Amino acid sequence: MVGSHSVEDLVTLVRSSDPELQKLADLGIRVTYFEFCSYLSRRSAKGEGEISLSYVRLGTQREVLNRASAPELFQPDSILLRKLLCFRPVLPLDPNSCQH
């Protein structure tokens, strides 16, 4: 089952005004939806400026102009899930090599 906490639920970034997310887009690195939302949530909690981005999830491309256009992406993390779940980025070529 593909859900918000599934390792199969991957996000491919197309472009972003956030430098860290743009690096991932430039390298073709995918991240789980959980890590994607977690990053945006932490960034929002720090009071950092607005962000715009374009990403592909489950075969659908989405454009986000600001927090108001996709509030579900910026919701606070569950502290318990944040402590228990940590997914590594997925490299563009298979098989993935160890990143430790």
A tleap script that builds the chain and sets N, CA, C and O, in Angstrom:
source leaprc.protein.ff14SB
mol = sequence {
  NMET VAL GLY SER HIE SER VAL GLU ASP LEU
  VAL THR LEU VAL ARG SER SER ASP PRO GLU
  LEU GLN LYS LEU ALA ASP LEU GLY ILE ARG
  VAL THR TYR PHE GLU PHE CYS SER TYR LEU
  SER ARG ARG SER ALA LYS GLY GLU GLY GLU
  ILE SER LEU SER TYR VAL ARG LEU GLY THR
  GLN ARG GLU VAL LEU ASN ARG ALA SER ALA
  PRO GLU LEU PHE GLN PRO ASP SER ILE LEU
  LEU ARG LYS LEU LEU CYS PHE ARG PRO VAL
  LEU PRO LEU ASP PRO ASN SER CYS GLN CHIE
}
set mol.1.N position { 0.833 -1.185 0.000 }
set mol.1.CA position { 0.000 0.000 0.000 }
set mol.1.C position { 0.872 1.241 0.000 }
set mol.1.O position { 1.825 1.331 0.775 }
set mol.2.N position { 0.564 2.183 -0.846 }
set mol.2.CA position { 1.316 3.424 -0.920 }
set mol.2.C position { 0.611 4.456 -0.066 }
set mol.2.O position { -0.560 4.759 -0.291 }
set mol.3.N position { 1.318 4.997 0.914 }
set mol.3.CA position { 0.738 5.996 1.803 }
set mol.3.C position { 1.776 7.011 2.194 }
set mol.3.O position { 2.904 6.975 1.703 }
set mol.4.N position { 1.409 7.910 3.066 }
set mol.4.CA position { 2.322 8.994 3.404 }
set mol.4.C position { 3.528 8.521 4.205 }
set mol.4.O position { 4.482 9.281 4.375 }
set mol.5.N position { 3.510 7.289 4.699 }
set mol.5.CA position { 4.656 6.783 5.443 }
set mol.5.C position { 5.187 5.496 4.818 }
set mol.5.O position { 5.673 4.606 5.516 }
set mol.6.N position { 5.089 5.413 3.518 }
set mol.6.CA position { 5.531 4.239 2.791 }
set mol.6.C position { 6.835 4.537 2.069 }
set mol.6.O position { 7.031 5.635 1.549 }
set mol.7.N position { 7.716 3.559 2.042 }
set mol.7.CA position { 8.982 3.755 1.338 }
set mol.7.C position { 8.790 3.804 -0.177 }
set mol.7.O position { 9.684 4.249 -0.896 }
set mol.8.N position { 7.632 3.351 -0.672 }
set mol.8.CA position { 7.362 3.417 -2.106 }
set mol.8.C position { 6.817 4.767 -2.541 }
set mol.8.O position { 6.747 5.048 -3.737 }
set mol.9.N position { 6.435 5.600 -1.597 }
set mol.9.CA position { 5.827 6.903 -1.893 }
set mol.9.C position { 6.943 7.936 -2.047 }
set mol.9.O position { 7.332 8.601 -1.087 }
set mol.10.N position { 7.448 8.054 -3.278 }
set mol.10.CA position { 8.605 8.915 -3.530 }
set mol.10.C position { 8.222 10.212 -4.215 }
set mol.10.O position { 7.263 10.274 -4.985 }
set mol.11.N position { 8.994 11.244 -3.915 }
set mol.11.CA position { 8.833 12.567 -4.508 }
set mol.11.C position { 10.057 12.852 -5.363 }
set mol.11.O position { 11.190 12.678 -4.916 }
set mol.12.N position { 9.823 13.290 -6.594 }
set mol.12.CA position { 10.898 13.748 -7.472 }
set mol.12.C position { 10.743 15.253 -7.607 }
set mol.12.O position { 9.727 15.733 -8.112 }
set mol.13.N position { 11.723 15.985 -7.168 }
set mol.13.CA position { 11.670 17.437 -7.259 }
set mol.13.C position { 12.048 17.883 -8.658 }
set mol.13.O position { 13.007 17.382 -9.245 }
set mol.14.N position { 11.291 18.823 -9.185 }
set mol.14.CA position { 11.551 19.374 -10.505 }
set mol.14.C position { 12.305 20.686 -10.369 }
set mol.14.O position { 13.317 20.900 -11.035 }
set mol.15.N position { 11.808 21.565 -9.500 }
set mol.15.CA position { 12.481 22.830 -9.208 }
set mol.15.C position { 11.992 23.341 -7.862 }
set mol.15.O position { 10.912 22.975 -7.399 }
set mol.16.N position { 12.812 24.204 -7.234 }
set mol.16.CA position { 12.432 24.771 -5.944 }
set mol.16.C position { 13.175 26.071 -5.705 }
set mol.16.O position { 14.304 26.248 -6.161 }
set mol.17.N position { 12.530 26.978 -4.986 }
set mol.17.CA position { 13.198 28.213 -4.573 }
set mol.17.C position { 14.089 27.962 -3.355 }
set mol.17.O position { 14.893 28.818 -2.985 }
set mol.18.N position { 13.946 26.787 -2.732 }
set mol.18.CA position { 14.781 26.408 -1.594 }
set mol.18.C position { 16.078 25.784 -2.113 }
set mol.18.O position { 16.023 24.810 -2.864 }
set mol.19.N position { 17.231 26.311 -1.739 }
set mol.19.CA position { 18.503 25.796 -2.276 }
set mol.19.C position { 18.741 24.310 -2.020 }
set mol.19.O position { 19.263 23.618 -2.894 }
set mol.20.N position { 18.373 23.806 -0.847 }
set mol.20.CA position { 18.601 22.384 -0.543 }
set mol.20.C position { 17.730 21.492 -1.423 }
set mol.20.O position { 18.198 20.477 -1.938 }
set mol.21.N position { 16.479 21.865 -1.593 }
set mol.21.CA position { 15.599 21.083 -2.460 }
set mol.21.C position { 16.013 21.201 -3.917 }
set mol.21.O position { 15.872 20.242 -4.676 }
set mol.22.N position { 16.516 22.350 -4.318 }
set mol.22.CA position { 16.976 22.512 -5.700 }
set mol.22.C position { 18.183 21.629 -5.982 }
set mol.22.O position { 18.328 21.118 -7.092 }
set mol.23.N position { 19.061 21.440 -4.980 }
set mol.23.CA position { 20.199 20.524 -5.151 }
set mol.23.C position { 19.701 19.113 -5.459 }
set mol.23.O position { 20.227 18.438 -6.344 }
set mol.24.N position { 18.679 18.674 -4.716 }
set mol.24.CA position { 18.117 17.347 -4.971 }
set mol.24.C position { 17.536 17.267 -6.382 }
set mol.24.O position { 17.718 16.268 -7.078 }
set mol.25.N position { 16.836 18.326 -6.797 }
set mol.25.CA position { 16.265 18.360 -8.152 }
set mol.25.C position { 17.367 18.275 -9.198 }
set mol.25.O position { 17.253 17.520 -10.163 }
set mol.26.N position { 18.424 19.041 -9.013 }
set mol.26.CA position { 19.529 19.057 -9.979 }
set mol.26.C position { 20.211 17.697 -10.103 }
set mol.26.O position { 20.665 17.324 -11.184 }
set mol.27.N position { 20.281 16.957 -8.996 }
set mol.27.CA position { 20.941 15.653 -8.986 }
set mol.27.C position { 19.994 14.505 -9.335 }
set mol.27.O position { 20.435 13.368 -9.500 }
set mol.28.N position { 18.700 14.793 -9.446 }
set mol.28.CA position { 17.722 13.742 -9.751 }
set mol.28.C position { 17.463 12.811 -8.592 }
set mol.28.O position { 17.002 11.688 -8.791 }
set mol.29.N position { 17.754 13.261 -7.372 }
set mol.29.CA position { 17.567 12.438 -6.183 }
set mol.29.C position { 16.118 12.536 -5.724 }
set mol.29.O position { 15.556 13.627 -5.631 }
set mol.30.N position { 15.526 11.385 -5.439 }
set mol.30.CA position { 14.156 11.332 -4.934 }
set mol.30.C position { 14.182 11.147 -3.424 }
set mol.30.O position { 15.145 10.621 -2.867 }
set mol.31.N position { 13.113 11.585 -2.772 }
set mol.31.CA position { 12.971 11.412 -1.324 }
set mol.31.C position { 11.579 10.874 -1.044 }
set mol.31.O position { 10.666 11.030 -1.855 }
set mol.32.N position { 11.424 10.237 0.113 }
set mol.32.CA position { 10.094 9.771 0.478 }
set mol.32.C position { 9.204 10.976 0.768 }
set mol.32.O position { 9.682 12.042 1.156 }
set mol.33.N position { 7.922 10.787 0.575 }
set mol.33.CA position { 6.957 11.850 0.859 }
set mol.33.C position { 7.059 12.266 2.328 }
set mol.33.O position { 6.930 13.447 2.649 }
set mol.34.N position { 7.289 11.305 3.215 }
set mol.34.CA position { 7.442 11.603 4.639 }
set mol.34.C position { 8.599 12.571 4.869 }
set mol.34.O position { 8.432 13.571 5.567 }
set mol.35.N position { 9.765 12.293 4.297 }
set mol.35.CA position { 10.936 13.163 4.473 }
set mol.35.C position { 10.713 14.526 3.822 }
set mol.35.O position { 11.140 15.550 4.355 }
set mol.36.N position { 10.055 14.537 2.690 }
set mol.36.CA position { 9.738 15.773 1.978 }
set mol.36.C position { 8.877 16.682 2.855 }
set mol.36.O position { 9.199 17.853 3.054 }
set mol.37.N position { 7.781 16.130 3.377 }
set mol.37.CA position { 6.897 16.918 4.245 }
set mol.37.C position { 7.591 17.300 5.549 }
set mol.37.O position { 7.389 18.398 6.067 }
set mol.38.N position { 8.394 16.407 6.067 }
set mol.38.CA position { 9.114 16.685 7.304 }
set mol.38.C position { 10.074 17.863 7.119 }
set mol.38.O position { 10.160 18.741 7.978 }
set mol.39.N position { 10.785 17.875 6.007 }
set mol.39.CA position { 11.702 18.981 5.719 }
set mol.39.C position { 10.930 20.303 5.624 }
set mol.39.O position { 11.326 21.305 6.220 }
set mol.40.N position { 9.829 20.292 4.871 }
set mol.40.CA position { 9.043 21.512 4.715 }
set mol.40.C position { 8.441 21.965 6.045 }
set mol.40.O position { 8.359 23.163 6.316 }
set mol.41.N position { 8.025 21.014 6.866 }
set mol.41.CA position { 7.467 21.329 8.179 }
set mol.41.C position { 8.514 21.987 9.079 }
set mol.41.O position { 8.235 23.000 9.720 }
set mol.42.N position { 9.711 21.415 9.128 }
set mol.42.CA position { 10.788 21.988 9.955 }
set mol.42.C position { 11.156 23.377 9.460 }
set mol.42.O position { 11.376 24.287 10.260 }
set mol.43.N position { 11.224 23.540 8.166 }
set mol.43.CA position { 11.555 24.845 7.584 }
set mol.43.C position { 10.496 25.877 7.960 }
set mol.43.O position { 10.819 27.016 8.293 }
set mol.44.N position { 9.244 25.473 7.904 }
set mol.44.CA position { 8.140 26.360 8.252 }
set mol.44.C position { 8.170 26.712 9.741 }
set mol.44.O position { 7.941 27.862 10.116 }
set mol.45.N position { 8.454 25.721 10.583 }
set mol.45.CA position { 8.499 25.944 12.031 }
set mol.45.C position { 9.600 26.928 12.421 }
set mol.45.O position { 9.476 27.637 13.420 }
set mol.46.N position { 10.660 26.972 11.645 }
set mol.46.CA position { 11.756 27.914 11.907 }
set mol.46.C position { 11.405 29.328 11.464 }
set mol.46.O position { 12.153 30.269 11.726 }
set mol.47.N position { 10.261 29.477 10.791 }
set mol.47.CA position { 9.843 30.789 10.321 }
set mol.47.C position { 10.585 31.267 9.094 }
set mol.47.O position { 10.629 32.465 8.814 }
set mol.48.N position { 11.173 30.328 8.358 }
set mol.48.CA position { 11.887 30.704 7.144 }
set mol.48.C position { 10.890 31.168 6.093 }
set mol.48.O position { 9.713 30.812 6.157 }
set mol.49.N position { 11.335 31.939 5.152 }
set mol.49.CA position { 10.471 32.558 4.148 }
set mol.49.C position { 9.664 31.587 3.313 }
set mol.49.O position { 9.807 30.369 3.419 }
set mol.50.N position { 8.811 32.160 2.480 }
set mol.50.CA position { 7.969 31.363 1.589 }
set mol.50.C position { 8.830 30.530 0.645 }
set mol.50.O position { 9.983 30.859 0.367 }
set mol.51.N position { 8.243 29.460 0.171 }
set mol.51.CA position { 8.925 28.559 -0.741 }
set mol.51.C position { 7.981 28.241 -1.893 }
set mol.51.O position { 6.776 28.078 -1.697 }
set mol.52.N position { 8.535 28.154 -3.086 }
set mol.52.CA position { 7.773 27.663 -4.230 }
set mol.52.C position { 8.512 26.451 -4.762 }
set mol.52.O position { 9.738 26.375 -4.684 }
set mol.53.N position { 7.760 25.506 -5.303 }
set mol.53.CA position { 8.406 24.308 -5.825 }
set mol.53.C position { 7.479 23.579 -6.774 }
set mol.53.O position { 6.272 23.815 -6.815 }
set mol.54.N position { 8.081 22.696 -7.527 }
set mol.54.CA position { 7.362 21.809 -8.427 }
set mol.54.C position { 7.902 20.415 -8.161 }
set mol.54.O position { 9.114 20.212 -8.087 }
set mol.55.N position { 6.985 19.448 -8.017 }
set mol.55.CA position { 7.425 18.084 -7.734 }
set mol.55.C position { 6.468 17.085 -8.367 }
set mol.55.O position { 5.335 17.413 -8.720 }
set mol.56.N position { 6.960 15.847 -8.501 }
set mol.56.CA position { 6.153 14.753 -9.028 }
set mol.56.C position { 6.009 13.719 -7.925 }
set mol.56.O position { 6.991 13.287 -7.320 }
set mol.57.N position { 4.754 13.328 -7.674 }
set mol.57.CA position { 4.449 12.291 -6.683 }
set mol.57.C position { 3.362 11.401 -7.249 }
set mol.57.O position { 2.326 11.890 -7.701 }
set mol.58.N position { 3.592 10.100 -7.227 }
set mol.58.CA position { 2.637 9.119 -7.729 }
set mol.58.C position { 2.197 9.428 -9.162 }
set mol.58.O position { 1.032 9.256 -9.521 }
set mol.59.N position { 3.153 9.887 -9.969 }
set mol.59.CA position { 2.904 10.136 -11.376 }
set mol.59.C position { 2.232 11.461 -11.709 }
set mol.59.O position { 1.946 11.731 -12.876 }
set mol.60.N position { 1.977 12.292 -10.702 }
set mol.60.CA position { 1.319 13.574 -10.919 }
set mol.60.C position { 2.246 14.712 -10.531 }
set mol.60.O position { 2.797 14.723 -9.431 }
set mol.61.N position { 2.418 15.667 -11.432 }
set mol.61.CA position { 3.243 16.833 -11.131 }
set mol.61.C position { 2.385 17.903 -10.468 }
set mol.61.O position { 1.258 18.164 -10.888 }
set mol.62.N position { 2.937 18.515 -9.427 }
set mol.62.CA position { 2.234 19.574 -8.697 }
set mol.62.C position { 3.089 20.806 -8.604 }
set mol.62.O position { 4.309 20.722 -8.467 }
set mol.63.N position { 2.446 21.952 -8.677 }
set mol.63.CA position { 3.100 23.244 -8.507 }
set mol.63.C position { 2.646 23.828 -7.174 }
set mol.63.O position { 1.449 23.889 -6.889 }
set mol.64.N position { 3.598 24.251 -6.369 }
set mol.64.CA position { 3.298 24.883 -5.086 }
set mol.64.C position { 3.858 26.291 -5.141 }
set mol.64.O position { 5.067 26.484 -5.267 }
set mol.65.N position { 2.977 27.267 -5.047 }
set mol.65.CA position { 3.394 28.668 -5.125 }
set mol.65.C position { 3.839 29.218 -3.784 }
set mol.65.O position { 4.716 30.080 -3.719 }
set mol.66.N position { 3.223 28.710 -2.691 }
set mol.66.CA position { 3.539 29.146 -1.330 }
set mol.66.C position { 2.857 28.192 -0.352 }
set mol.66.O position { 2.185 27.248 -0.766 }
set mol.67.N position { 3.032 28.442 0.940 }
set mol.67.CA position { 2.423 27.574 1.961 }
set mol.67.C position { 0.915 27.479 1.813 }
set mol.67.O position { 0.338 26.402 1.967 }
set mol.68.N position { 0.280 28.592 1.518 }
set mol.68.CA position { -1.188 28.621 1.428 }
set mol.68.C position { -1.720 27.747 0.299 }
set mol.68.O position { -2.852 27.269 0.371 }
set mol.69.N position { -0.920 27.532 -0.741 }
set mol.69.CA position { -1.391 26.734 -1.871 }
set mol.69.C position { -1.285 25.226 -1.623 }
set mol.69.O position { -1.837 24.439 -2.392 }
set mol.70.N position { -0.586 24.815 -0.567 }
set mol.70.CA position { -0.469 23.391 -0.221 }
set mol.70.C position { -0.198 23.244 1.277 }
set mol.70.O position { 0.867 22.759 1.659 }
set mol.71.N position { -1.133 23.650 2.128 }
set mol.71.CA position { -0.888 23.624 3.575 }
set mol.71.C position { -0.580 22.226 4.126 }
set mol.71.O position { 0.098 22.096 5.145 }
set mol.72.N position { -1.081 21.181 3.452 }
set mol.72.CA position { -0.833 19.814 3.940 }
set mol.72.C position { 0.651 19.451 3.933 }
set mol.72.O position { 1.074 18.577 4.690 }
set mol.73.N position { 1.434 20.102 3.101 }
set mol.73.CA position { 2.872 19.813 3.039 }
set mol.73.C position { 3.644 20.404 4.213 }
set mol.73.O position { 4.744 19.947 4.525 }
set mol.74.N position { 3.080 21.407 4.858 }
set mol.74.CA position { 3.793 22.155 5.888 }
set mol.74.C position { 3.276 21.885 7.294 }
set mol.74.O position { 3.612 22.616 8.226 }
set mol.75.N position { 2.461 20.840 7.461 }
set mol.75.CA position { 1.913 20.503 8.771 }
set mol.75.C position { 3.026 20.028 9.707 }
set mol.75.O position { 3.976 19.387 9.258 }
set mol.76.N position { 2.917 20.334 11.002 }
set mol.76.CA position { 3.935 19.878 11.960 }
set mol.76.C position { 4.059 18.361 11.966 }
set mol.76.O position { 3.078 17.635 11.806 }
set mol.77.N position { 5.281 17.908 12.154 }
set mol.77.CA position { 5.578 16.474 12.243 }
set mol.77.C position { 5.068 15.901 13.546 }
set mol.77.O position { 4.925 16.603 14.548 }
set mol.78.N position { 4.796 14.602 13.508 }
set mol.78.CA position { 4.594 13.849 14.737 }
set mol.78.C position { 5.991 13.615 15.309 }
set mol.78.O position { 6.855 13.056 14.634 }
set mol.79.N position { 6.209 14.037 16.536 }
set mol.79.CA position { 7.534 13.871 17.154 }
set mol.79.C position { 7.906 12.399 17.216 }
set mol.79.O position { 9.057 12.042 16.962 }
set mol.80.N position { 6.959 11.547 17.548 }
set mol.80.CA position { 7.232 10.113 17.632 }
set mol.80.C position { 7.660 9.558 16.269 }
set mol.80.O position { 8.655 8.841 16.177 }
set mol.81.N position { 6.912 9.889 15.216 }
set mol.81.CA position { 7.293 9.408 13.883 }
set mol.81.C position { 8.650 9.952 13.463 }
set mol.81.O position { 9.448 9.222 12.875 }
set mol.82.N position { 8.922 11.199 13.749 }
set mol.82.CA position { 10.200 11.810 13.390 }
set mol.82.C position { 11.351 11.072 14.062 }
set mol.82.O position { 12.414 10.897 13.467 }
set mol.83.N position { 11.136 10.637 15.315 }
set mol.83.CA position { 12.190 9.913 16.034 }
set mol.83.C position { 12.357 8.476 15.527 }
set mol.83.O position { 13.458 7.927 15.556 }
set mol.84.N position { 11.266 7.879 15.066 }
set mol.84.CA position { 11.308 6.479 14.648 }
set mol.84.C position { 11.625 6.269 13.168 }
set mol.84.O position { 12.208 5.251 12.795 }
set mol.85.N position { 11.243 7.228 12.329 }
set mol.85.CA position { 11.407 7.053 10.885 }
set mol.85.C position { 12.489 7.967 10.329 }
set mol.85.O position { 12.531 9.163 10.619 }
set mol.86.N position { 13.343 7.388 9.541 }
set mol.86.CA position { 14.368 8.158 8.848 }
set mol.86.C position { 14.677 7.410 7.549 }
set mol.86.O position { 15.163 6.279 7.573 }
set mol.87.N position { 14.394 8.048 6.431 }
set mol.87.CA position { 14.610 7.419 5.134 }
set mol.87.C position { 15.744 8.122 4.407 }
set mol.87.O position { 15.855 9.347 4.454 }
set mol.88.N position { 16.569 7.361 3.749 }
set mol.88.CA position { 17.655 7.953 2.977 }
set mol.88.C position { 17.148 8.364 1.606 }
set mol.88.O position { 16.145 7.835 1.126 }
set mol.89.N position { 17.838 9.308 0.973 }
set mol.89.CA position { 17.462 9.693 -0.389 }
set mol.89.C position { 17.648 8.517 -1.350 }
set mol.89.O position { 18.440 7.611 -1.088 }
set mol.90.N position { 16.922 8.539 -2.450 }
set mol.90.CA position { 17.001 7.485 -3.456 }
set mol.90.C position { 17.720 8.049 -4.672 }
set mol.90.O position { 17.255 8.994 -5.309 }
set mol.91.N position { 18.851 7.455 -4.976 }
set mol.91.CA position { 19.661 7.912 -6.100 }
set mol.91.C position { 18.960 7.636 -7.419 }
set mol.91.O position { 18.121 6.738 -7.494 }
set mol.92.N position { 19.290 8.399 -8.467 }
set mol.92.CA position { 18.581 8.245 -9.741 }
set mol.92.C position { 18.859 6.937 -10.475 }
set mol.92.O position { 18.030 6.513 -11.281 }
set mol.93.N position { 19.978 6.289 -10.233 }
set mol.93.CA position { 20.306 5.044 -10.929 }
set mol.93.C position { 20.151 3.857 -9.996 }
set mol.93.O position { 20.553 3.928 -8.834 }
set mol.94.N position { 19.574 2.767 -10.486 }
set mol.94.CA position { 19.462 1.550 -9.695 }
set mol.94.C position { 20.612 0.640 -10.060 }
set mol.94.O position { 21.044 0.694 -11.212 }
set mol.95.N position { 21.143 -0.185 -9.193 }
set mol.95.CA position { 20.783 -0.260 -7.789 }
set mol.95.C position { 21.407 0.879 -7.000 }
set mol.95.O position { 22.430 1.435 -7.398 }
set mol.96.N position { 20.793 1.215 -5.896 }
set mol.96.CA position { 21.329 2.252 -5.031 }
set mol.96.C position { 22.539 1.728 -4.290 }
set mol.96.O position { 22.560 0.585 -3.834 }
set mol.97.N position { 23.538 2.570 -4.177 }
set mol.97.CA position { 24.733 2.175 -3.437 }
set mol.97.C position { 24.610 2.640 -1.995 }
set mol.97.O position { 23.834 3.542 -1.681 }
set mol.98.N position { 25.371 2.023 -1.146 }
set mol.98.CA position { 25.369 2.404 0.275 }
set mol.98.C position { 25.866 3.835 0.404 }
set mol.98.O position { 26.859 4.207 -0.220 }
set mol.99.N position { 25.185 4.638 1.207 }
set mol.99.CA position { 25.555 6.033 1.371 }
set mol.99.C position { 26.163 6.319 2.743 }
set mol.99.O position { 26.246 7.475 3.158 }
set mol.100.N position { 26.586 5.278 3.442 }
set mol.100.CA position { 27.178 5.483 4.773 }
set mol.100.C position { 28.642 5.764 4.673 }
set mol.100.O position { 29.304 5.962 5.692 }
savepdb mol mol.pdb
quit
